[in-house]
Structure formats: C-alpha cells, structure tokens
Amino acid sequence: MSCVEYDTLAQFEADAHKGRADALYNLGLAYSTGQGVSVDFVAAHKWFNLAAMKGSEVAKSWRAQLAAEMNSGQIAEALRLAREWLSLH
C-alpha cells in the first residue's frame, strides 16, 4: 500500500461505519503499517478483528500475526475497543 492520505483514511472510516469489510481491513492495514497514522497494534487489531467478523479471511491472518507480537493486555484492550465500536455502530 502506498502512503495513505488523511482524506483516504476519512473515507475508510466512513465506509467502515457502513459495515464494509474492506474498509475495516484497510484501517487495520493503515494502523499496523503506519500509513497515514502512527503505528498502533491495538487499533490495528481492533480493525482487523472487525473486518474478520465481516468475513475477511486476510484480516484474520493479519490479526493473528499482530496478536503474536502483542501482550495479553494489548489484545484485551483491542477486543474491548472492537466491542465498543460495535455497540456504537
């Protein structure tokens, strides 16, 4: 993925609110690689988890790779944030 611009991230977020798995996945990718945002594995795991729940197989793979590099507290926080996001959207 090339450098993600702010407008692109805003579009991903708008599409994520509509439940689009590809947008959720792209947000996870942005946060896991630092494209347009600071690297944040907790946020990336959250987005990949949400995309995986929508059926994205590639998001499941990325989520597993991230989880291997995270501690249990970080994973718990990511899961909490995903549940919170679901309850609001």
N, CA, C and O atoms as a GROMACS GRO file, in nm:
protein
  356
    1MET      N    1   0.085  -0.117   0.000
    1MET     CA    2   0.000   0.000   0.000
    1MET      C    3   0.089   0.122   0.000
    1MET      O    4   0.187   0.129   0.074
    2SER      N    5   0.056   0.218  -0.082
    2SER     CA    6   0.131   0.343  -0.081
    2SER      C    7   0.087   0.427   0.038
    2SER      O    8  -0.002   0.388   0.113
    3CYS      N    9   0.149   0.540   0.053
    3CYS     CA   10   0.116   0.629   0.164
    3CYS      C   11  -0.032   0.664   0.160
    3CYS      O   12  -0.084   0.707   0.057
    4VAL      N   13  -0.097   0.647   0.272
    4VAL     CA   14  -0.240   0.675   0.283
    4VAL      C   15  -0.257   0.819   0.330
    4VAL      O   16  -0.199   0.860   0.431
    5GLU      N   17  -0.335   0.894   0.259
    5GLU     CA   18  -0.359   1.033   0.294
    5GLU      C   19  -0.477   1.044   0.390
    5GLU      O   20  -0.558   0.952   0.402
    6TYR      N   21  -0.486   1.158   0.456
    6TYR     CA   22  -0.592   1.183   0.553
    6TYR      C   23  -0.730   1.163   0.493
    6TYR      O   24  -0.817   1.103   0.555
    7ASP      N   25  -0.751   1.214   0.372
    7ASP     CA   26  -0.882   1.201   0.307
    7ASP      C   27  -0.917   1.055   0.283
    7ASP      O   28  -1.033   1.015   0.295
    8THR      N   29  -0.817   0.975   0.250
    8THR     CA   30  -0.840   0.833   0.228
    8THR      C   31  -0.879   0.764   0.358
    8THR      O   32  -0.970   0.682   0.361
    9LEU      N   33  -0.809   0.798   0.466
    9LEU     CA   34  -0.844   0.741   0.596
    9LEU      C   35  -0.985   0.781   0.637
    9LEU      O   36  -1.060   0.699   0.690
   10ALA      N   37  -1.021   0.905   0.612
   10ALA     CA   38  -1.156   0.951   0.645
   10ALA      C   39  -1.260   0.872   0.565
   10ALA      O   40  -1.366   0.838   0.616
   11GLN      N   41  -1.228   0.842   0.439
   11GLN     CA   42  -1.320   0.763   0.357
   11GLN      C   43  -1.329   0.620   0.409
   11GLN      O   44  -1.438   0.562   0.413
   12PHE      N   45  -1.215   0.562   0.448
   12PHE     CA   46  -1.217   0.428   0.507
   12PHE      C   47  -1.306   0.427   0.630
   12PHE      O   48  -1.386   0.334   0.648
   13GLU      N   49  -1.293   0.529   0.715
   13GLU     CA   50  -1.375   0.534   0.836
   13GLU      C   51  -1.523   0.548   0.803
   13GLU      O   52  -1.607   0.483   0.865
   14ALA      N   53  -1.555   0.632   0.705
   14ALA     CA   54  -1.695   0.648   0.664
   14ALA      C   55  -1.750   0.516   0.611
   14ALA      O   56  -1.863   0.479   0.643
   15ASP      N   57  -1.671   0.446   0.532
   15ASP     CA   58  -1.714   0.318   0.478
   15ASP      C   59  -1.721   0.211   0.587
   15ASP      O   60  -1.806   0.122   0.582
   16ALA      N   61  -1.632   0.220   0.686
   16ALA     CA   62  -1.636   0.126   0.798
   16ALA      C   63  -1.766   0.140   0.876
   16ALA      O   64  -1.823   0.041   0.922
   17HIS      N   65  -1.814   0.263   0.890
   17HIS     CA   66  -1.941   0.287   0.959
   17HIS      C   67  -2.057   0.222   0.886
   17HIS      O   68  -2.161   0.194   0.946
   18LYS      N   69  -2.039   0.197   0.758
   18LYS     CA   70  -2.141   0.130   0.677
   18LYS      C   71  -2.126  -0.022   0.683
   18LYS      O   72  -2.205  -0.095   0.622
   19GLY      N   73  -2.025  -0.067   0.756
   19GLY     CA   74  -2.005  -0.211   0.772
   19GLY      C   75  -1.925  -0.277   0.663
   19GLY      O   76  -1.929  -0.400   0.650
   20ARG      N   77  -1.853  -0.200   0.583
   20ARG     CA   78  -1.776  -0.258   0.473
   20ARG      C   79  -1.649  -0.324   0.524
   20ARG      O   80  -1.563  -0.258   0.584
   21ALA      N   81  -1.637  -0.454   0.501
   21ALA     CA   82  -1.522  -0.530   0.549
   21ALA      C   83  -1.391  -0.477   0.490
   21ALA      O   84  -1.289  -0.474   0.559
   22ASP      N   85  -1.394  -0.436   0.363
   22ASP     CA   86  -1.271  -0.387   0.301
   22ASP      C   87  -1.222  -0.260   0.368
   22ASP      O   88  -1.101  -0.240   0.383
   23ALA      N   89  -1.313  -0.173   0.410
   23ALA     CA   90  -1.273  -0.050   0.479
   23ALA      C   91  -1.218  -0.081   0.617
   23ALA      O   92  -1.118  -0.022   0.659
   24LEU      N   93  -1.280  -0.173   0.687
   24LEU     CA   94  -1.231  -0.215   0.818
   24LEU      C   95  -1.090  -0.273   0.805
   24LEU      O   96  -1.001  -0.242   0.884
   25TYR      N   97  -1.072  -0.357   0.705
   25TYR     CA   98  -0.941  -0.416   0.678
   25TYR      C   99  -0.838  -0.308   0.646
   25TYR      O  100  -0.727  -0.310   0.699
   26ASN      N  101  -0.874  -0.214   0.560
   26ASN     CA  102  -0.780  -0.107   0.521
   26ASN      C  103  -0.740  -0.022   0.640
   26ASN      O  104  -0.626   0.024   0.647
   27LEU      N  105  -0.831   0.001   0.733
   27LEU     CA  106  -0.795   0.074   0.855
   27LEU      C  107  -0.696  -0.007   0.938
   27LEU      O  108  -0.599   0.048   0.992
   28GLY      N  109  -0.719  -0.137   0.948
   28GLY     CA  110  -0.624  -0.223   1.019
   28GLY      C  111  -0.487  -0.219   0.955
   28GLY      O  112  -0.385  -0.213   1.023
   29LEU      N  113  -0.485  -0.224   0.823
   29LEU     CA  114  -0.358  -0.219   0.750
   29LEU      C  115  -0.287  -0.086   0.773
   29LEU      O  116  -0.166  -0.083   0.793
   30ALA      N  117  -0.362   0.022   0.771
   30ALA     CA  118  -0.302   0.154   0.794
   30ALA      C  119  -0.237   0.162   0.932
   30ALA      O  120  -0.123   0.207   0.945
   31TYR      N  121  -0.310   0.117   1.035
   31TYR     CA  122  -0.256   0.125   1.171
   31TYR      C  123  -0.143   0.025   1.196
   31TYR      O  124  -0.055   0.051   1.277
   32SER      N  125  -0.145  -0.089   1.128
   32SER     CA  126  -0.039  -0.187   1.151
   32SER      C  127   0.090  -0.150   1.080
   32SER      O  128   0.198  -0.194   1.120
   33THR      N  129   0.081  -0.070   0.975
   33THR     CA  130   0.200  -0.034   0.898
   33THR      C  131   0.240   0.112   0.912
   33THR      O  132   0.346   0.152   0.864
   34GLY      N  133   0.156   0.192   0.977
   34GLY     CA  134   0.188   0.333   0.994
   34GLY      C  135   0.166   0.416   0.869
   34GLY      O  136   0.236   0.515   0.847
   35GLN      N  137   0.072   0.376   0.788
   35GLN     CA  138   0.042   0.450   0.665
   35GLN      C  139  -0.064   0.557   0.693
   35GLN      O  140  -0.183   0.527   0.703
   36GLY      N  141  -0.020   0.680   0.706
   36GLY     CA  142  -0.111   0.791   0.731
   36GLY      C  143  -0.142   0.815   0.877
   36GLY      O  144  -0.203   0.915   0.913
   37VAL      N  145  -0.100   0.722   0.963
   37VAL     CA  146  -0.120   0.730   1.108
   37VAL      C  147   0.002   0.671   1.176
   37VAL      O  148   0.086   0.608   1.111
   38SER      N  149   0.012   0.691   1.305
   38SER     CA  150   0.120   0.625   1.380
   38SER      C  151   0.089   0.477   1.392
   38SER      O  152  -0.028   0.438   1.400
   39VAL      N  153   0.192   0.395   1.393
   39VAL     CA  154   0.171   0.252   1.413
   39VAL      C  155   0.106   0.232   1.549
   39VAL      O  156   0.152   0.284   1.651
   40ASP      N  157  -0.003   0.155   1.550
   40ASP     CA  158  -0.078   0.127   1.672
   40ASP      C  159  -0.136  -0.013   1.659
   40ASP      O  160  -0.241  -0.032   1.596
   41PHE      N  161  -0.068  -0.111   1.718
   41PHE     CA  162  -0.111  -0.250   1.705
   41PHE      C  163  -0.247  -0.275   1.770
   41PHE      O  164  -0.323  -0.360   1.723
   42VAL      N  165  -0.278  -0.204   1.877
   42VAL     CA  166  -0.408  -0.222   1.942
   42VAL      C  167  -0.519  -0.178   1.846
   42VAL      O  168  -0.616  -0.251   1.827
   43ALA      N  169  -0.505  -0.061   1.787
   43ALA     CA  170  -0.604  -0.013   1.691
   43ALA      C  171  -0.610  -0.104   1.569
   43ALA      O  172  -0.718  -0.135   1.520
   44ALA      N  173  -0.494  -0.147   1.520
   44ALA     CA  174  -0.490  -0.235   1.404
   44ALA      C  175  -0.563  -0.366   1.433
   44ALA      O  176  -0.642  -0.413   1.351
   45HIS      N  177  -0.537  -0.424   1.549
   45HIS     CA  178  -0.604  -0.549   1.586
   45HIS      C  179  -0.754  -0.529   1.592
   45HIS      O  180  -0.831  -0.613   1.545
   46LYS      N  181  -0.796  -0.416   1.648
   46LYS     CA  182  -0.940  -0.385   1.655
   46LYS      C  183  -1.001  -0.385   1.515
   46LYS      O  184  -1.103  -0.451   1.492
   47TRP      N  185  -0.940  -0.313   1.422
   47TRP     CA  186  -0.995  -0.303   1.288
   47TRP      C  187  -0.990  -0.437   1.215
   47TRP      O  188  -1.086  -0.474   1.147
   48PHE      N  189  -0.880  -0.511   1.230
   48PHE     CA  190  -0.872  -0.643   1.167
   48PHE      C  191  -0.977  -0.737   1.227
   48PHE      O  192  -1.037  -0.817   1.155
   49ASN      N  193  -0.998  -0.728   1.356
   49ASN     CA  194  -1.098  -0.812   1.421
   49ASN      C  195  -1.238  -0.782   1.365
   49ASN      O  196  -1.314  -0.874   1.335
   50LEU      N  197  -1.269  -0.655   1.351
   50LEU     CA  198  -1.399  -0.616   1.296
   50LEU      C  199  -1.414  -0.663   1.152
   50LEU      O  200  -1.521  -0.710   1.112
   51ALA      N  201  -1.307  -0.651   1.072
   51ALA     CA  202  -1.311  -0.698   0.934
   51ALA      C  203  -1.328  -0.850   0.930
   51ALA      O  204  -1.402  -0.902   0.847
   52ALA      N  205  -1.259  -0.920   1.018
   52ALA     CA  206  -1.270  -1.066   1.025
   52ALA      C  207  -1.413  -1.108   1.059
   52ALA      O  208  -1.463  -1.207   1.007
   53MET      N  209  -1.476  -1.032   1.146
   53MET     CA  210  -1.614  -1.062   1.182
   53MET      C  211  -1.708  -1.045   1.063
   53MET      O  212  -1.816  -1.105   1.058
   54LYS      N  213  -1.667  -0.964   0.967
   54LYS     CA  214  -1.745  -0.942   0.844
   54LYS      C  215  -1.706  -1.041   0.736
   54LYS      O  216  -1.757  -1.034   0.624
   55GLY      N  217  -1.616  -1.135   0.768
   55GLY     CA  218  -1.581  -1.240   0.674
   55GLY      C  219  -1.450  -1.226   0.600
   55GLY      O  220  -1.421  -1.306   0.512
   56SER      N  221  -1.370  -1.126   0.633
   56SER     CA  222  -1.243  -1.106   0.564
   56SER      C  223  -1.138  -1.207   0.613
   56SER      O  224  -1.092  -1.200   0.727
   57GLU      N  225  -1.102  -1.300   0.525
   57GLU     CA  226  -1.001  -1.400   0.559
   57GLU      C  227  -0.863  -1.338   0.576
   57GLU      O  228  -0.788  -1.377   0.665
   58VAL      N  229  -0.829  -1.243   0.491
   58VAL     CA  230  -0.698  -1.179   0.501
   58VAL      C  231  -0.686  -1.102   0.633
   58VAL      O  232  -0.578  -1.095   0.690
   59ALA      N  233  -0.796  -1.044   0.680
   59ALA     CA  234  -0.794  -0.974   0.810
   59ALA      C  235  -0.768  -1.072   0.923
   59ALA      O  236  -0.699  -1.038   1.020
   60LYS      N  237  -0.821  -1.193   0.912
   60LYS     CA  238  -0.797  -1.295   1.015
   60LYS      C  239  -0.648  -1.327   1.024
   60LYS      O  240  -0.593  -1.343   1.132
   61SER      N  241  -0.584  -1.335   0.908
   61SER     CA  242  -0.441  -1.364   0.904
   61SER      C  243  -0.360  -1.251   0.967
   61SER      O  244  -0.271  -1.276   1.048
   62TRP      N  245  -0.390  -1.128   0.929
   62TRP     CA  246  -0.319  -1.012   0.985
   62TRP      C  247  -0.342  -1.002   1.135
   62TRP      O  248  -0.250  -0.972   1.211
   63ARG      N  249  -0.466  -1.027   1.178
   63ARG     CA  250  -0.498  -1.022   1.322
   63ARG      C  251  -0.413  -1.122   1.398
   63ARG      O  252  -0.359  -1.090   1.504
   64ALA      N  253  -0.400  -1.242   1.345
   64ALA     CA  254  -0.320  -1.346   1.411
   64ALA      C  255  -0.172  -1.306   1.416
   64ALA      O  256  -0.106  -1.328   1.518
   65GLN      N  257  -0.121  -1.248   1.308
   65GLN     CA  258   0.019  -1.204   1.307
   65GLN      C  259   0.043  -1.096   1.412
   65GLN      O  260   0.144  -1.098   1.482
   66LEU      N  261  -0.050  -1.002   1.422
   66LEU     CA  262  -0.036  -0.897   1.522
   66LEU      C  263  -0.043  -0.953   1.663
   66LEU      O  264   0.036  -0.916   1.749
   67ALA      N  265  -0.140  -1.041   1.686
   67ALA     CA  266  -0.159  -1.098   1.819
   67ALA      C  267  -0.032  -1.168   1.868
   67ALA      O  268  -0.003  -1.168   1.988
   68ALA      N  269   0.044  -1.226   1.776
   68ALA     CA  270   0.169  -1.293   1.813
   68ALA      C  271   0.273  -1.194   1.865
   68ALA      O  272   0.366  -1.233   1.936
   69GLU      N  273   0.258  -1.066   1.830
   69GLU     CA  274   0.354  -0.963   1.872
   69GLU      C  275   0.301  -0.877   1.989
   69GLU      O  276   0.371  -0.789   2.038
   70MET      N  277   0.178  -0.904   2.031
   70MET     CA  278   0.115  -0.824   2.135
   70MET      C  279   0.110  -0.902   2.266
   70MET      O  280   0.113  -1.025   2.267
   71ASN      N  281   0.103  -0.829   2.378
   71ASN     CA  282   0.083  -0.897   2.506
   71ASN      C  283  -0.066  -0.911   2.534
   71ASN      O  284  -0.149  -0.852   2.463
   72SER      N  285  -0.101  -0.988   2.635
   72SER     CA  286  -0.241  -1.017   2.662
   72SER      C  287  -0.321  -0.892   2.697
   72SER      O  288  -0.439  -0.883   2.664
   73GLY      N  289  -0.258  -0.796   2.761
   73GLY     CA  290  -0.326  -0.671   2.794
   73GLY      C  291  -0.361  -0.591   2.669
   73GLY      O  292  -0.469  -0.532   2.661
   74GLN      N  293  -0.271  -0.588   2.574
   74GLN     CA  294  -0.297  -0.518   2.448
   74GLN      C  295  -0.410  -0.585   2.371
   74GLN      O  296  -0.496  -0.518   2.315
   75ILE      N  297  -0.408  -0.717   2.367
   75ILE     CA  298  -0.513  -0.790   2.297
   75ILE      C  299  -0.648  -0.766   2.363
   75ILE      O  300  -0.748  -0.744   2.295
   76ALA      N  301  -0.651  -0.770   2.495
   76ALA     CA  302  -0.775  -0.745   2.568
   76ALA      C  303  -0.828  -0.605   2.539
   76ALA      O  304  -0.949  -0.586   2.523
   77GLU      N  305  -0.739  -0.507   2.533
   77GLU     CA  306  -0.779  -0.370   2.502
   77GLU      C  307  -0.835  -0.361   2.360
   77GLU      O  308  -0.937  -0.294   2.338
   78ALA      N  309  -0.770  -0.427   2.265
   78ALA     CA  310  -0.818  -0.426   2.126
   78ALA      C  311  -0.956  -0.489   2.117
   78ALA      O  312  -1.043  -0.438   2.045
   79LEU      N  313  -0.978  -0.599   2.187
   79LEU     CA  314  -1.109  -0.664   2.186
   79LEU      C  315  -1.215  -0.575   2.251
   79LEU      O  316  -1.329  -0.569   2.204
   80ARG      N  317  -1.177  -0.508   2.358
   80ARG     CA  318  -1.271  -0.416   2.424
   80ARG      C  319  -1.310  -0.302   2.330
   80ARG      O  320  -1.427  -0.264   2.322
   81LEU      N  321  -1.211  -0.248   2.260
   81LEU     CA  322  -1.238  -0.139   2.166
   81LEU      C  323  -1.325  -0.186   2.050
   81LEU      O  324  -1.410  -0.110   2.003
   82ALA      N  325  -1.307  -0.308   2.004
   82ALA     CA  326  -1.390  -0.362   1.896
   82ALA      C  327  -1.535  -0.377   1.944
   82ALA      O  328  -1.628  -0.341   1.872
   83ARG      N  329  -1.553  -0.429   2.065
   83ARG     CA  330  -1.689  -0.441   2.120
   83ARG      C  331  -1.754  -0.305   2.136
   83ARG      O  332  -1.872  -0.287   2.106
   84GLU      N  333  -1.676  -0.208   2.183
   84GLU     CA  334  -1.728  -0.073   2.199
   84GLU      C  335  -1.769  -0.014   2.066
   84GLU      O  336  -1.874   0.048   2.055
   85TRP      N  337  -1.686  -0.033   1.964
   85TRP     CA  338  -1.717   0.019   1.831
   85TRP      C  339  -1.846  -0.045   1.778
   85TRP      O  340  -1.931   0.023   1.722
   86LEU      N  341  -1.859  -0.175   1.798
   86LEU     CA  342  -1.980  -0.245   1.753
   86LEU      C  343  -2.106  -0.192   1.822
   86LEU      O  344  -2.211  -0.178   1.760
   87SER      N  345  -2.093  -0.162   1.951
   87SER     CA  346  -2.210  -0.113   2.023
   87SER      C  347  -2.252   0.027   1.978
   87SER      O  348  -2.368   0.066   1.993
   88LEU      N  349  -2.158   0.102   1.924
   88LEU     CA  350  -2.188   0.238   1.877
   88LEU      C  351  -2.229   0.242   1.730
   88LEU      O  352  -2.290   0.339   1.685
   89HIS      N  353  -2.195   0.137   1.656
   89HIS     CA  354  -2.223   0.138   1.512
   89HIS      C  355  -2.301   0.015   1.478
   89HIS      O  356  -2.336  -0.006   1.362
   0.00000   0.00000   0.00000
